[in-house]
Amino acid sequence: MFDYIIVGGGIVGLSVGMNLTEKYPNKKILVLEKEKELATHQTGHNSGVIHSGIYYKPGSFKARFAKQGSKSMVEFSRKYDINHDICGKVIVATNEKERPLLNNLYERGLQNGLSIRQLNKEELHEIEPHVKGIGAIQVPTAGIVDYKMVSNKYAEIIEQHDGEINCGETVLSINESEHEVIVDTNKQSYKAKFLINCAGLQSDRIAKLAGYHIDMKIVPFRGEYYKLKAEKRNLVTNLIYPVPNPDFPFLGVHFTRMINGEVEAGPNAVLSFKREGYKKSDINIKDLAEVLTYKGFWKLASQNMKEGINEMVRSVSKKKFVENLQQLIPEIKSEDLVPGPAGVRAQALNSDGSMVDDFQIIQGKKSLHVCNAPSPAATASLEIGKEVVKQIGERSDNLVIV
């Protein structure tokens, strides 16, 4: 009998496990991961940005956890000698129409308690000489880190506290009773006093297995990137972002210097035909059918047809992709780019077509489900882990596990 079973060995599940082992060192903890390695999906395909929290609604989990998380992630990386660089980023307005959006974003950043400053054209060019812009916001607390290294350190700490991590185990069924949770995998059956669902792209399915039919579904969006050739990396000093569409802050191609020195350009965002589909050719009939029969997806698609078409065009046309990049750096040419990696964002959609715009933590009888944790979840992973442990602790009067 375990005290806690965590489903999902990505950066969020591992953070929860680490926080649990540190707070309750005498409890038996098990992390189940269906892949052969940890941090395979959203974590392993992350570009490594330490986000500041500037984009998010003041007071939201995302805003608070990103701000706190950017600090705690740096402290953690320093403590354990994990590669990171607080290089800062610029958010650039390329024309006068974007200036009001830039000003609104600056005010939001101030509301979120961030130390940021506005840049004029000349100040922007001192930081990023090749960027074309009329103004920008400088965010000094943004940075880059190796999130795979972070995840591996979380796992190491769990095991140092006698926690157990089992890879290659897919959860097939979950049965909650009044006193325990029984989890059956493709290999064996486990009993626990409490279950924590941190399954990312599969989180809604794990919640359903546990008997919770939540009014949201994970819809996977693939983000496709190019990389700058080595001889063109000098065009980008650090992190360069466009002014976001306030309705879709995760859209918009940008430039990211990564911790290994490479520079990524992108992404677009297109519907993935497989929840864990990183190639255009990846198709899973079950995954695709779930999306296409979900009324929330069609409501989102019908309301945002123009944006969706633009993203699909960029996916099939390198020329269009380059044209978007040239709005920020006019010197970029098609021959400067080579195909890069892709990631899949686990975006939760409500049945009314609205995107779930904050982290969602849902309480069960003997379980807790982290059902929406896309970016900036990696930045905020330490804070999400603390919040999950806090919420479990607040239930201690009714549970025998803490």
N, C-alpha and C positions, 0 to 999 in steps of 0.2 A: 504493500500500500504506500503510495506516494502522497505527500502533502499537497504538492502542486504539479500539474502537468501543463506544460506550455506547448501549444501547437504552432510551429513555425520557427525556423532557425535563421531568420533574417536579422537585421540589426535591431529591430524593435523587440522581437521575441527574446533575443540574447540579452538586450538591455534589461528587460523585465526579469529574466532569470538571474542576471548578475545582481540586480537590486534586491531580489528576494533572498538570494544566498547571503548577501551581506547583512540584511536586516534580520533574517531568521536563520542563522547558521546551523541550527540543529534540525531544521526541516529537510525532508527528502524531496528533491526537485528533479524533474525529468523534462528535457526538451526533446520534442519529436520533430524531425525534419524529413520531408519525403525525398529530397534529393540526396545524392551521394556526398555532397559537400554543403557546408553552411554558406549562407549569404549568396545564394546562386542567382536570385532573380532581381528584384528591384534594387537591392543593396549592391549586388555584383555588377549591375549595369549602370551604376550611378556615376555621374561626371565628377563627383567629389567636391561640390561647392558647399561651403559653410555659409548658410543663408543668415541674413540679419533679422528678417521679420518685417521689412519695410512694406511689403505688399498687403499684409493681412489686416482684417478688420480689427480695430483696437478692442482689446479685451478678450479676443478669441483665443482658443487653445493655440492655434497656429502662431499668432502674434506673440503671445507670452512665451510659449515653449521655444520658438525660434530665437527670440532675443536671449532668453536664459540659456538655451542650448548652445548658441554660438560661443558663449563664454565657457560653459562647462565642457564643451567639446575641445576647446583649446587647452583648458586645464588638464583634461584627461590625456590629450595627445602629448603635452609636455611631460606629464608624469611618467608616461610609459614609452616615451621616445618614438612616437608615431609621426611619420612624415606629414608635415602640415606647413602652411604659409598663410599668414594673415596679410594678404596682398591688397585687399580692398577691391571695390568695383565701381564702375561708373554706369549710370542709367542715362541714356542719351536721347534728347529730343532732336530730331533731324529737320524739322520744319516748324513754322509758327503755329500750325494747327495743333501740334503736340505740346506746345508750351503750357496751356492750361492744365493738361493732364499731368505734366511734369510738376507743376506747382501744387496740384492736388496730392500727388504722391509725396512730395516734400512735406506737406502738412500732415499727412498720415504717418510718415516716418517720425515726425516730432511727437505726434500723439502716442506713438508706440515707444517713446522714450529713447530714440536712437540719436547718437551723435553723428549727424550728417551735415553736409554743407552744399550749397548751390554753387555751380561753376559757370562762368561765362565761357564763351567760345575759346578765348585765349588760354584760360586756365585748364579747360578740357584738353587742349592740344599739348599742353605741357605734360599731362599724364599719359595720354594716348595720342601720339603725334599723327597717326594715320586715320583717325576717326573724323568723319564729317558730321558736325553737329552745331546747333546754335546755342546749346546750353546742356547742362547735365547736373545730376546729383552724384556726389561722391559718398560712397558708403565704406568708411575705413574698416569696419568690423567684419566685412565679408572676407572669405578666404577659401582655401582649398585644402583637402586632406585625403588620405587613403582610407575610405570607409571599409574596405575589406580587411585592412590591418586593424581598424577599430573593432570590427566584429570578431575577429579572431582573438583579440585581447579580452573582449567580453566573455567569450567562450572559455578562454584559459582561466579566467577568474572564477567562473562557475565551477569548473572542474577542480580548481584548487580548494573550493569550499565543499567538495564531495558531491556536487551536482552531477547528474548524468545527462549526456547528450547522445542521442541515437539518430544517426542519419540513415537514409534509405528506408524509412518507415512511413507509409502513407496511411493516414487515418481513414478508416472505412465506416466506422459507426461510433456514435457517442450516446450513452444512456445515462441520464441524470436521475438519481433517486433522492430520497430525503437526506440520506447520509453519505452518499458517495457518487462518484462519476466513474463509469466504466468506459474505457476507450479501447476499441479494437482496431488494430492496424493490419497490414498485409503480412506481418510476422508473428504478432502475439497480442495478448490482451493485458491491459493495465487497469489498476484501480487507483483512484486519487480522491482526496477530500475536496479538491477544487481544480477547475480547469481554466486556463487563460488562452484565448484564441488570438494569436498574432500571425495569422496565415496570409496576410497581404492580399495577393491576387486571388486567393481562395477563401478569404475571410468570411464572405457571405455564405459560402457553401458549408463551411465548418459550423457557422451559427445555425444553419438549417439542420445539419446533422444532429446538433444538440437540441433541436426542437423549437428554435426561434425563427419565426418567419417575419423578418424585418422588412420595412417598407423602403428597401433600397437594394440595388444590385450592382455588383462590380462590373463595370464596362471597361475593357482594356483598350488603351490608346497607345499605339507604338510611336515612339519618338525616334526619328532617323537623323543621323549625324553624318557630316563629312569631317575630315581632318585636313588641316593645312599641311602641305609638304614642308619638310624640315627647313628648307631654305627660305620659306615664307613666314615662319613663325615670328619673325621680328616685327611683323605688322601688328601684332597684338602684344601688349605689355602684360596685362593681367586679365581682368574680367570686364567684358563690354556687353551691356544689355540695352535693348530698346525700351522706350516707354511702353508699358503694357496696356493692352485693352483691359479696362477695369472689369469687364464681364468675364474675361478669360486671361487672368494674369499669368497662367502657365504657358500661353501661346507666345510666339514671337521668337525668331531665330536670334541667337546671340553667340558670342565668342567666349570660350572658356579655356584659360591656360590650366592644364592639369598638373598634378603633383609630379608626374613623370616627365614633364617638359613639353609634352604634346599639346596641340591646340585644337579643340573641337569647335565646329561651327554647326549650329542647329539649335534645337531640333524642329522638325515639323511635328504634327500630331494627327495621326490617322487611326481609324478604327483598326484594331488588330483582329484578325480572324481566328486567333487562338489566344487564350489568356496568357500564355507564356510563349508567344510567337514573336521572335526577334528578326525574322526574315519575311519578306513580302510573300514568299511561297508557303509560309506556315499556315495551315488551316486545320481546325478541329471542328468537326460538324456539330458536336454538342455545344461547344463554346459559342460558335456563330449562331446556332439556332436560338440559344438563350437570349442573345442580344436582339436578334431580329424579331423575336416574339415578345419582347419587352416593350410595353407601351411608353415607358419613360424614355427609351432611346429614340423612338420615333418623334416624340414631342420635342426632345432636344434638337434632333436633326431638322425638323420642320421650322423651328424657331431660329435656327442658326445656319441656314443653308449656305449663305455666302461664305462664311468662315470655313465651313466644312469643305466646300468645293476648293477654296484656295489652298487648304492643307493638302488635299488629294492631288492637286496640280503640282505642288512642290514635291510631292512624293515621287511622281513619275517624270518630272521635268527638272533636270539639273540646271538648265538655263534659268527657270523661274526661281529656283532656290538661290542661285548666285545673284540674281537681281535683288532679292531681298537682303542678302548679305552686303551688297554694294551700297545700300542705303546707309549703312554704318561705315563701311570701309570701301570707298569707290575703287581703290587699287586692286581689290580682289578680282581674279580672273578664274574662269572655269578650270583652266589647267593647273591652278594652284591647289586644287582640292582633290582628295582621294576619298573613296568611300570609307566611312567610319563605322563604329558600332551602333547598335540600336538598343533602346530600353523600352519597357512597357510600363505605363503608369496605371495603377489600379485606382480608377476614378469611380467613386460610388455615385449612382444616380438614383434620385427618388422617382417614384412612379409618375409624378406630375411633370417629369422632364427636367427638374431643377438639379443642378449639381450639388452634392453635399460639400459645402465649402469649408468645413472645419473637421478636425479629427473627431471621430465618433467612438465613444467607449460605452458599450451597452451592457447592463447588468443582467445576469441570469440568476437562476436559483442557486446553483453551485458552480457558477461560471461567470466569466467576464470576457467580453468580445470587443477587440479593437477592430472596428469594421470599416474605418476609412482613415488610412494613414499614408497618403502619397507625400510627395515633396511638400514641406521640408522635414519629413519624418526622420531622415538620417541625421540631419543637424540636431533635431529635437529628441533624438532617441533616448538620451540620458534622462531628459525631463519627462518623456512619456513613460519610461520605466518607473520613475519616482511616482508619477501620478497613479499608475496602475497599482503599485504597492500601497499607496495612500488610500485608494478606494477600497482595496481589500481590507486594509486595517480598520477602516471605518465600519466595516461589517462585522467586526470581531465579536460584538455582543450576540450575534446570531449564528456565528460559525465557530467550530471547535478547532480551527486550524491555526489561529494566531492568538 
